[in-house]
Amino acid sequence: VGYGNCDATGRAITIVKECAHPVSGQPFRMRDVTTILSREQHSYVQYQSGPEGVERKVLEVTYTRL
């Protein structure tokens, strides 16, 4: 289940979600950030918290209109 909001500019959307690890079943936290960089470009970054609680970037995608 995830919950999110956007910043005051409306250009950055952050969603925080609690997930279950597919192998261990242990819960962990993920954070997704979608940022509108321009009319032609958006970015999507995904972060995951490990068992020690430290957040790390696990995925980054930049979308560009051609």
All heavy atoms as an XYZ file, in Angstrom:
518
protein
N       0.847     -1.170      0.000
C       0.000      0.000      0.000
C       0.889      1.228      0.000
O       1.869      1.287      0.741
C      -0.931      0.004      1.229
C      -1.733      1.274      1.300
C      -1.825     -1.201      1.220
N       0.556      2.207     -0.804
C       1.361      3.412     -0.889
C       0.526      4.667     -0.751
O      -0.666      4.676     -1.050
N       1.180      5.696     -0.267
C       0.549      7.005     -0.106
C       1.511      8.050     -0.615
O       2.723      7.901     -0.491
C       0.229      7.271      1.370
C      -0.705      6.262      1.956
C      -0.224      5.156      2.630
C      -2.075      6.404      1.802
C      -1.085      4.207      3.158
C      -2.944      5.466      2.315
C      -2.442      4.369      2.999
O      -3.293      3.436      3.506
N       0.982      9.120     -1.183
C       1.882     10.127     -1.718
C       1.295     11.510     -1.748
O       0.145     11.736     -1.372
N       2.128     12.425     -2.204
C       1.724     13.814     -2.369
C       2.666     14.469     -3.370
O       3.642     13.877     -3.801
C       1.724     14.557     -1.035
C       3.066     14.519     -0.344
O       4.095     14.386     -0.984
N       3.060     14.631      0.961
N       2.354     15.699     -3.734
C       3.230     16.445     -4.617
C       3.741     17.678     -3.886
O       3.142     18.123     -2.906
C       2.550     16.807     -5.929
S       1.134     17.872     -5.768
N       4.845     18.217     -4.365
C       5.408     19.396     -3.719
C       4.600     20.633     -4.086
O       3.633     20.563     -4.847
C       6.886     19.547     -4.084
C       7.117     19.939     -5.535
O       6.152     19.975     -6.326
O       8.282     20.202     -5.878
N       4.994     21.763     -3.546
C       4.257     23.013     -3.754
C       4.220     23.445     -5.216
O       3.271     24.097     -5.645
C       4.862     24.120     -2.894
N       5.231     23.056     -5.993
C       5.258     23.438     -7.411
C       4.384     22.527     -8.264
O       4.071     22.865     -9.398
C       6.696     23.373     -7.969
O       7.123     22.011     -8.005
C       7.660     24.207     -7.144
N       4.021     21.347     -7.736
C       3.252     20.378     -8.506
C       4.096     19.610     -9.503
O       3.582     18.871    -10.330
N       5.417     19.752     -9.426
C       6.305     19.116    -10.393
C       7.008     17.879     -9.850
O       7.653     17.161    -10.601
C       7.335     20.132    -10.887
C       6.660     21.303    -11.607
C       7.654     22.328    -12.076
N       8.473     21.874    -13.178
C       8.116     21.894    -14.450
N       6.935     22.327    -14.788
N       8.945     21.480    -15.382
N       6.904     17.622     -8.546
C       7.535     16.432     -7.949
C       6.483     15.664     -7.153
O       5.839     16.222     -6.258
C       8.695     16.824     -7.051
N       6.301     14.407     -7.494
C       5.319     13.540     -6.838
C       6.084     12.457     -6.092
O       6.896     11.745     -6.691
C       4.373     12.908     -7.876
C       3.678     14.008     -8.673
C       3.373     11.975     -7.199
C       3.130     13.545     -9.996
N       5.845     12.342     -4.789
C       6.529     11.345     -3.969
C       5.511     10.358     -3.425
O       4.486     10.769     -2.869
C       7.269     12.015     -2.797
O       8.204     12.955     -3.325
C       8.005     10.997     -1.947
N       5.784      9.073     -3.588
C       4.914      8.015     -3.072
C       5.760      7.120     -2.179
O       6.829      6.665     -2.573
C       4.289      7.193     -4.222
C       3.423      8.090     -5.095
C       3.498      6.007     -3.673
C       2.910      7.442     -6.351
N       5.288      6.884     -0.959
C       5.951      5.991     -0.010
C       5.064      4.770      0.138
O       3.851      4.887      0.309
C       6.160      6.682      1.352
C       6.781      5.737      2.352
C       7.014      7.922      1.180
N       5.682      3.584      0.058
C       4.880      2.362      0.159
C       5.586      1.314      1.008
O       6.822      1.279      1.063
C       4.553      1.814     -1.220
C       5.707      1.659     -2.149
C       5.244      1.407     -3.578
C       6.418      1.516     -4.532
N       5.997      1.387     -5.900
N       4.798      0.503      1.642
C       5.279     -0.617      2.445
C       5.039     -1.878      1.620
O       3.921     -2.127      1.169
C       4.513     -0.673      3.756
C       5.082     -1.597      4.779
C       6.302     -1.030      5.500
O       6.488      0.187      5.539
O       7.069     -1.839      6.021
N       6.097     -2.668      1.409
C       6.014     -3.857      0.573
C       6.490     -5.078      1.349
O       7.143     -4.953      2.374
C       6.896     -3.684     -0.660
S       6.546     -2.233     -1.642
N       6.187     -6.250      0.833
C       6.695     -7.494      1.401
C       7.765     -8.046      0.461
O       7.568     -8.100     -0.751
C       5.580     -8.504      1.574
N       8.908     -8.424      1.028
C       9.989     -8.999      0.223
C       9.478    -10.287     -0.426
O       8.865    -11.123      0.240
C      11.207     -9.286      1.106
C      12.399     -9.674      0.326
N      12.629    -10.958     -0.100
C      13.438     -8.926     -0.132
C      13.753    -11.001     -0.774
N      14.268     -9.776     -0.806
N       9.706    -10.487     -1.732
C       9.140    -11.646     -2.426
C       9.672    -12.993     -1.939
O       8.998    -14.006     -2.097
C       9.497    -11.406     -3.889
C      10.606    -10.419     -3.876
C      10.457     -9.617     -2.624
N      10.861    -13.035     -1.346
C      11.437    -14.302     -0.888
C      11.208    -14.504      0.609
O      10.674    -15.518      1.040
C      12.949    -14.374     -1.215
C      13.565    -15.640     -0.641
C      13.170    -14.296     -2.717
N      11.595    -13.501      1.417
C      11.522    -13.657      2.875
C      10.155    -13.298      3.450
O       9.820    -13.718      4.545
C      12.582    -12.783      3.549
O      12.261    -11.403      3.397
N       9.393    -12.485      2.715
C       8.107    -12.035      3.230
C       8.228    -10.899      4.231
O       7.223    -10.382      4.710
N       9.456    -10.490      4.547
C       9.680     -9.404      5.501
C       9.255     -8.067      4.887
O       9.486     -7.812      3.703
C      11.151     -9.341      5.892
C      11.641    -10.561      6.637
C      10.934    -10.710      7.967
O      10.800     -9.761      8.725
N      10.454    -11.910      8.233
N       8.658     -7.198      5.688
C       8.248     -5.890      5.165
C       9.455     -4.979      4.934
O      10.462     -5.075      5.638
C       7.346     -5.341      6.263
C       7.794     -6.021      7.502
C       8.288     -7.366      7.091
N       9.348     -4.143      3.921
C      10.358     -3.114      3.690
C       9.683     -1.911      3.056
O       8.557     -1.988      2.577
C      11.520     -3.627      2.828
C      11.152     -3.943      1.410
C      11.346     -3.021      0.401
C      10.626     -5.180      1.078
C      11.014     -3.316     -0.913
C      10.297     -5.496     -0.227
C      10.489     -4.564     -1.221
N      10.361     -0.786      3.093
C       9.787      0.471      2.633
C      10.420      0.883      1.316
O      11.627      0.725      1.113
C      10.047      1.534      3.687
C       9.452      2.868      3.386
C       9.761      3.800      4.525
N      10.006      5.108      3.974
C       9.774      6.224      4.594
N       9.341      6.211      5.819
N       9.990      7.373      4.026
N       9.591      1.423      0.423
C      10.065      1.964     -0.847
C       9.542      3.391     -0.991
O       8.487      3.728     -0.461
C       9.594      1.125     -2.022
C      10.165     -0.271     -2.015
S       9.757     -1.186     -3.494
C      10.938     -0.502     -4.628
N      10.302      4.199     -1.719
C       9.885      5.578     -2.005
C      10.106      5.822     -3.487
O      11.193      5.574     -4.014
C      10.705      6.553     -1.171
C      10.344      8.003     -1.387
C      11.002      8.907     -0.357
N      12.439      8.872     -0.398
C      13.215      9.768     -1.014
N      12.661     10.788     -1.665
N      14.518      9.656     -0.986
N       9.076      6.293     -4.177
C       9.145      6.621     -5.602
C       9.014      8.128     -5.756
O       8.126      8.736     -5.148
C       8.006      5.967     -6.376
C       7.997      4.457     -6.260
O       9.056      3.876     -5.999
O       6.920      3.864     -6.439
N       9.877      8.720     -6.569
C       9.812     10.151     -6.833
C       9.752     10.360     -8.339
O      10.668      9.964     -9.063
C      11.037     10.896     -6.247
C      10.930     12.389     -6.536
C      11.164     10.651     -4.753
N       8.663     10.956     -8.805
C       8.513     11.323    -10.212
C       8.610     12.836    -10.298
O       7.895     13.544     -9.581
C       7.159     10.853    -10.769
O       7.063      9.437    -10.605
C       7.015     11.209    -12.232
N       9.505     13.328    -11.153
C       9.720     14.770    -11.276
C       9.508     15.189    -12.723
O      10.068     14.571    -13.641
C      11.148     15.146    -10.843
O      11.367     14.650     -9.530
C      11.336     16.650    -10.837
N       8.709     16.223    -12.913
C       8.506     16.790    -14.245
C       9.618     17.815    -14.443
O       9.637     18.864    -13.794
C       7.122     17.444    -14.368
C       6.043     16.395    -14.108
C       6.957     18.103    -15.736
C       4.655     16.961    -13.940
N      10.564     17.482    -15.304
C      11.711     18.356    -15.540
C      11.387     19.429    -16.572
O      11.859     20.559    -16.468
C      12.908     17.526    -16.003
C      13.331     16.418    -15.026
C      14.364     15.512    -15.670
C      13.851     17.020    -13.743
N      10.581     19.067    -17.561
C      10.157     19.998    -18.611
C       8.984     19.356    -19.342
O       8.579     18.244    -19.017
C      11.302     20.287    -19.586
O      11.584     19.132    -20.358
N       8.467     20.041    -20.358
C       7.391     19.441    -21.166
C       7.874     18.186    -21.879
O       7.097     17.300    -22.188
C       6.894     20.438    -22.213
C       5.988     21.500    -21.671
C       5.543     22.452    -22.786
N       5.169     21.760    -24.009
C       3.927     21.606    -24.452
N       2.930     22.095    -23.771
N       3.696     20.978    -25.577
N       9.160     18.099    -22.125
C       9.720     16.982    -22.876
C      10.410     15.928    -22.020
O      10.809     14.890    -22.532
C      10.734     17.501    -23.909
C      10.129     18.241    -25.073
C       9.675     19.652    -24.714
O      10.283     20.262    -23.813
O       8.703     20.127    -25.308
N      10.581     16.194    -20.722
C      11.371     15.261    -19.925
C      10.826     15.105    -18.495
O      10.526     16.088    -17.827
C      12.822     15.743    -19.879
C      13.806     14.684    -19.493
C      15.222     15.151    -19.729
O      15.609     16.221    -19.295
N      15.997     14.338    -20.432
N      10.701     13.841    -18.076
C      10.311     13.474    -16.710
C      11.362     12.516    -16.178
O      12.001     11.801    -16.939
C       8.965     12.751    -16.677
C       7.817     13.565    -17.141
N       6.541     13.082    -17.139
C       7.721     14.820    -17.616
C       5.709     13.991    -17.583
N       6.417     15.056    -17.896
N      11.517     12.465    -14.849
C      12.407     11.467    -14.257
C      11.642     10.670    -13.207
O      10.701     11.174    -12.590
C      13.642     12.116    -13.637
O      13.310     12.767    -12.438
N      12.050      9.431    -13.034
C      11.460      8.541    -12.041
C      12.622      7.898    -11.284
O      13.519      7.321    -11.892
C      10.621      7.466    -12.735
C      10.110      6.388    -11.808
C       9.016      6.626    -10.996
C      10.727      5.155    -11.757
C       8.546      5.639    -10.137
C      10.260      4.161    -10.911
C       9.174      4.414    -10.110
O       8.714      3.437     -9.264
N      12.627      8.046     -9.959
C      13.676      7.465     -9.123
C      13.002      6.644     -8.033
O      12.029      7.087     -7.415
C      14.570      8.554     -8.489
C      15.684      7.924     -7.671
C      15.148      9.473     -9.551
N      13.526      5.440     -7.811
C      12.967      4.550     -6.788
C      14.048      4.257     -5.746
O      15.187      3.957     -6.096
C      12.494      3.255     -7.430
C      11.713      2.363     -6.500
C      11.155      1.174     -7.264
O      11.904      0.309     -7.681
N       9.850      1.153     -7.441
N      13.666      4.371     -4.479
C      14.556      4.113     -3.352
C      13.980      2.969     -2.533
O      12.766      2.814     -2.441
C      14.668      5.345     -2.452
C      15.178      6.569     -3.164
C      14.301      7.451     -3.785
C      16.534      6.849     -3.217
C      14.758      8.579     -4.435
C      17.010      7.977     -3.864
C      16.117      8.841     -4.472
O      16.576      9.960     -5.122
N      14.873      2.188     -1.917
C      14.447      1.060     -1.085
C      15.228      1.098      0.215
O      16.435      1.324      0.216
C      14.713     -0.246     -1.819
C      14.330     -1.475     -1.056
C      14.567     -2.731     -1.887
O      14.583     -2.699     -3.101
N      14.758     -3.845     -1.218
N      14.530      0.857      1.330
C      15.182      0.777      2.631
C      15.518     -0.673      2.927
O      14.675     -1.554      2.803
C      14.273      1.327      3.728
O      14.079      2.703      3.550
N      16.765     -0.902      3.328
C      17.210     -2.248      3.669
C      16.890     -2.579      5.118
O      16.298     -1.777      5.845
N      17.297     -3.765      5.576
C      16.995     -4.198      6.936
C      17.593     -3.274      7.999
O      17.058     -3.149      9.086
C      17.583     -5.605      7.036
C      18.336     -5.843      5.788
C      18.015     -4.755      4.813
N      18.694     -2.597      7.665
C      19.316     -1.680      8.618
C      18.654     -0.308      8.611
O      19.035      0.577      9.359
C      20.815     -1.561      8.329
C      21.161     -0.909      7.009
C      20.951     -1.766      5.772
O      20.780     -2.987      5.881
O      20.944     -1.193      4.672
N      17.653     -0.117      7.733
C      16.910      1.134      7.674
C      17.530      2.192      6.784
O      17.000      3.286      6.679
N      18.638      1.880      6.134
C      19.308      2.835      5.262
C      18.663      2.797      3.884
O      18.488      1.736      3.291
C      20.819      2.517      5.161
C      21.503      3.458      4.184
C      21.461      2.593      6.523
N      18.301      3.972      3.373
C      17.661      4.073      2.067
C      18.732      4.140      0.971
O      19.734      4.833      1.119
C      16.796      5.328      2.032
C      15.973      5.467      0.793
C      15.065      6.668      0.837
O      15.568      7.781      0.578
O      13.885      6.508      1.160
N      18.498      3.399     -0.133
C      19.420      3.438     -1.265
C      18.634      3.510     -2.562
O      17.511      3.015     -2.660
C      20.347      2.233     -1.269
C      19.621      0.921     -1.393
C      20.570     -0.262     -1.165
N      19.803     -1.481     -1.027
C      19.659     -2.377     -1.986
N      20.239     -2.216     -3.140
N      18.935     -3.457     -1.789
N      19.240      4.151     -3.552
C      18.613      4.263     -4.869
C      18.741      2.926     -5.577
O      19.821      2.364     -5.661
C      19.299      5.341     -5.691
C      18.615      5.603     -7.024
C      19.422      6.490     -7.938
C      19.671      7.839     -7.394
N      20.356      8.722     -8.379
N      17.614      2.406     -6.092
C      17.636      1.122     -6.786
C      17.261      1.242     -8.265
O      17.482      0.309     -9.033
C      16.734      0.074     -6.094
C      17.275     -0.268     -4.721
C      15.300      0.547     -5.992
N      16.704      2.386     -8.652
C      16.279      2.553    -10.041
C      16.192      4.031    -10.373
O      15.732      4.826     -9.549
C      14.903      1.904    -10.251
C      14.254      2.049    -11.627
C      15.006      1.219    -12.651
C      12.800      1.617    -11.560
N      16.646      4.392    -11.571
C      16.486      5.758    -12.056
C      16.216      5.706    -13.547
O      16.952      5.062    -14.304
C      17.730      6.589    -11.779
C      17.577      8.030    -12.203
C      18.743      8.903    -11.746
O      19.767      8.373    -11.293
O      18.609     10.127    -11.861
N      15.133      6.366    -13.970
C      14.741      6.378    -15.372
C      14.453      7.828    -15.772
O      13.803      8.551    -15.018
C      13.471      5.531    -15.620
C      13.072      5.564    -17.082
C      13.661      4.116    -15.143
N      14.928      8.221    -16.935
C      14.601      9.542    -17.481
C      13.820      9.326    -18.770
O      14.284      8.615    -19.664
C      15.870     10.372    -17.756
O      16.575     10.532    -16.530
C      15.511     11.737    -18.306
N      12.642      9.897    -18.819
C      11.783      9.790    -19.998
C      11.934     11.062    -20.825
O      11.840     12.162    -20.284
C      10.310      9.652    -19.580
C      10.035      8.472    -18.711
C      10.019      8.593    -17.318
C       9.778      7.229    -19.259
C       9.756      7.502    -16.517
C       9.507      6.136    -18.459
C       9.502      6.287    -17.086
O       9.237      5.191    -16.282
N      12.176     10.910    -22.117
C      12.334     12.062    -23.005
C      11.452     11.892    -24.223
O      11.486     10.861    -24.893
C      13.803     12.207    -23.451
O      14.629     12.302    -22.299
C      13.991     13.435    -24.325
N      10.644     12.906    -24.491
C       9.804     12.890    -25.690
C      10.669     13.175    -26.902
O      11.483     14.098    -26.904
C       8.704     13.958    -25.578
C       7.779     13.939    -26.762
C       6.740     15.020    -26.801
N       6.534     15.766    -25.586
C       5.337     16.151    -25.144
N       4.263     15.858    -25.827
N       5.246     16.849    -24.046
N      10.490     12.412    -27.945
C      11.278     12.605    -29.160
C      10.536     13.430    -30.183
O       9.384     13.516    -30.236
C      11.638     11.251    -29.777
C      12.460     10.352    -28.857
C      12.700      9.020    -29.546
C      13.774     11.005    -28.526
